[in-house]
Structure formats: structure tokens, C-alpha cells
Amino acid sequence: MSEIKDKIAEINRVARKSRTINNILWLCIVALVGFSFYLAIMAIDAKDEANKERTKAENLAVRNDSLRLVAVDSKQQLVDNINAAREVLWENAKSINSSDSYSYYVAIYGEDDPNFVQAEAAIKALFKEEGYVQILDSDGKTEFFKRKPDSPLGIFYEAEGDRNVNTGVLGSSDFPNARNRANHSIQNNQVVMILEKYNSGDAVWARIGYTNL
């Protein structure tokens, strides 16, 4: 009788142990299923976030393309406006036809401008006559001409009064036959182009290009 009780007790212990193991296994299975659901939800969220970032990147690329096209168009408009302004200023320079107008144009557009060579040719035509004038008195102080702003087209002076044009530097042994050039003179405020300067004591003379008015 005692042996039967012992076997029953053993069977009960084994059953309880099996139930405990089964419970533990079920808990593990439930945990694994729950973790799987969690991973699936995280994956869905990550996919949604990736889709959002991709959409943002695509929208940004579209905006960048639009901005690039606008920049290209704006640059072309700027180039067109500069070219249009260049032509207007060049026509004005030719219409005025003076050292100031050509120097102003070149100061803006530089020596690489397509019209620079024409500006040089126009200056040569304006100052094609050559002669000699005194630009500084022998006192070393009295100026008969005032220097104008520097220009790539040349050195220009403006007369402070009427001046005679000579064939050389008067009183210089280097120009023994120097004399007044008949019917040639420089008028007050007239602009001349300095070609070369000569010191004669404290006086300064210059070989000039000019227009005989």
C-alpha cells in the first residue's frame, strides 16, 4: 500500500514539474510573440520615417532644381542687362566724342571690353595734331594745365587759359628752331593729351596731342 502511495506522489511531482515547464514555455512563447510584434511595429515606424525622409529629399531636390533654373535665368538676365547698358554707354561715348566720355566708358568696362580698341582709335583721332606747350611756369608753381583723372587711354590735362602751341620747347637748345605754330592754339578748358614731358629749368613743357579748334 505504501508503494502505491509513493508512486502516486511521484506521478504528481512529475505532473507538477511538467505543468511548470509547460507554463514556462508558454510564457517564453508569449514573450517571443510580443517581442516579434514590437519588432514589426518598430520596422513599420522605421519604414514610415524612411519614406518621409525620402519624400523630403525628393522635394528638396525639386526645389534645388527650381532654384538652379532660376539662378541660371537670373544670370542670363543680368548678362543681357549688362550688355544692353554697355551698348547704351558706348553709343553715348561716341555721341559725346571726348576723352571724358571714352575714359568713363573704359573705367566701367575695362581694357578687355570689345570696344576698347575703338575707344583708343577715337582718342587718337581726337588728338591727332601734335605740338608743344608750357604746362608749368618757370616759378615752379603756376600751372597752366590741370591734370585730369588717370585713364588707360592716356594722360590728359585741361587748359587753365588760352595757350599758344609751339613747334618745340622755347628757349631750349634741343629745339633751336622752336617757334609759335601759326594758327594753332589751345583754348581755355580744352583737353590735351600728354605725349612726353620736358624740364626746362623749373619750367615744364610737354609734347601734346590736341584738336585745333
Beta strands, then each sheet from edge to edge (+ up, - down):
strand 1: 129-136
strand 2: 145-147
strand 3: 155-159
strand 4: 163-166
strand 5: 180-186
strand 6: 191-200
strand 7: 203-210
sheet 1: 1+ 7- 6+ 3- 2+
sheet 2: 4+ 5-
end
